[in-house]
Amino acid sequence: MESDPFINEYKYGKYPKAMAVIGFPSVGLVGSIAANFVARTLHLERVATMISKDFPPYTIVHDGIPSSPVRIYAGERACDDGIRCDQLVVFMSEFMPRPDLIKPVVDKLLEWCSEKEIGTILTLEGINVGEMPDDAPIYGVASTPKTRAMFENYGVKEMKEGMVSGISGVLLFEGERLGIDVICLLGPARLDYPDARGAARLLEIVAKMLPELKLDPEPLYKEAEQIEQQMKAALDSVRQPKKLADESVIYG
């Protein structure tokens, strides 16, 4: 009998020393937007989905193919000298699991990453800082001394005190407990709408961490308005069934 949640694989394989980028929604939906952009621009392949009876009852349709709301993409790109670059794995979703599901989702994610020999987990978060300057810093929290030492190299300001919630928060404390390299980047983002520009700022750091992938966040800045509208429409379509259900209670 399969556990819940479980991971359904479409393509089997391992990703030795790969980096896994985790994009679940937070402030400004920056994690979801960034993860979608990475998977799309690097032409990553859907290799698995995470499924649970307690996930929202909807499907994400891409290129005509329906998927669970939590998808896993992977791929590799050749470097200029013809040598194979490190592989990249992306977990993405447009919904945040309810609080009692977050720990089981993280446990399954970490178990799968361990089985696939993934080296580092990078999770992306937005933080609400109100009226922020364009040069507001990107903050970082990491689970191991090795990953904390990386921040200075990439222009990330280490968060010394604070709180990180949701998927990222649980990944961080489990990473610290188990000795797994987990990095969380926290970028300023607008609270009231999907913030593609905030996602692009996080991707600037990701591009520095993985220069061989030649990830260019500039198109995300240019596509910001269109992406924000698409993400808003996707969220509205998810919320609509609940609204109709609420109205049926009120007016039924």
GIVENZI-V830386 format. One record per pair of residues at least 24 apart in sequence whose ideal C-beta (glycine too) atoms are under 7 Angstrom apart, sorted by the first residue. I is the first residue (numbers start at 1). GAP is how many residues later the second one is. Records with the same first field share a line. If there is no record, write none. Layout:
I = GAP / GAP
//
This chain:
4 = 48 / 49
5 = 45 / 46 / 47 / 99 / 100 / 103
6 = 45
7 = 41 / 43 / 101 / 105
8 = 40 / 41 / 43
9 = 38 / 39
10 = 36 / 37 / 38
11 = 34 / 36
14 = 102 / 103
15 = 59 / 72 / 74 / 101 / 102 / 103
16 = 101
17 = 69 / 102
18 = 68 / 69 / 70 / 71 / 100 / 101
19 = 67 / 69 / 100 / 101 / 103 / 191
20 = 69 / 71 / 93 / 98 / 101 / 102
21 = 67 / 69 / 101 / 103 / 185
22 = 69 / 99 / 100 / 101 / 102 / 145 / 149
23 = 67 / 68 / 69 / 101
24 = 69 / 72 / 142 / 143
25 = 69 / 70 / 71
26 = 99 / 100 / 140
27 = 99 / 100 / 101 / 162 / 164
28 = 98 / 161 / 162 / 163 / 166 / 167 / 170
29 = 165 / 166 / 202
30 = 94 / 96 / 157 / 159 / 165 / 168 / 169 / 172
31 = 93 / 94
32 = 60 / 61 / 62 / 199
33 = 161 / 163 / 166 / 194 / 198
34 = 90 / 165 / 168 / 169
35 = 55 / 57
36 = 56
37 = 162 / 166 / 183
38 = 52 / 177
39 = 34 / 51 / 53
42 = 33 / 35 / 46 / 171 / 173
43 = 32
44 = 29 / 30 / 31 / 44 / 46
45 = 28 / 29 / 30
46 = 25 / 27
47 = 25 / 26 / 27
48 = 24
50 = 55 / 58
52 = 49
54 = 47
56 = 39 / 182
58 = 180
69 = 24 / 25 / 26
77 = 136
79 = 133
85 = 127 / 128
86 = 126
88 = 122 / 125
89 = 29
94 = 140 / 141
95 = 143
96 = 70
102 = 64 / 65 / 68
103 = 67
105 = 62
106 = 61 / 64 / 65 / 68
110 = 64 / 70
119 = 62
120 = 61 / 63
121 = 50 / 54 / 59 / 60 / 61
122 = 61 / 63 / 84
123 = 44 / 45 / 48 / 59 / 61
124 = 61 / 78
125 = 39 / 43 / 59 / 60 / 61
126 = 61 / 63 / 69 / 72
127 = 59 / 60 / 61 / 62
128 = 61 / 63
129 = 59
132 = 56
136 = 52
138 = 47 / 49 / 63 / 64 / 67
139 = 47
140 = 43 / 44 / 45
141 = 31 / 43
142 = 40 / 41
143 = 29 / 32 / 33 / 37 / 38 / 39
144 = 35 / 37
146 = 35
147 = 34 / 36
154 = 51 / 54 / 55
156 = 29 / 49
159 = 27
193 = 35 / 39
194 = 34 / 37 / 38
196 = 24 / 27 / 28 / 31 / 32
197 = 24 / 27
//
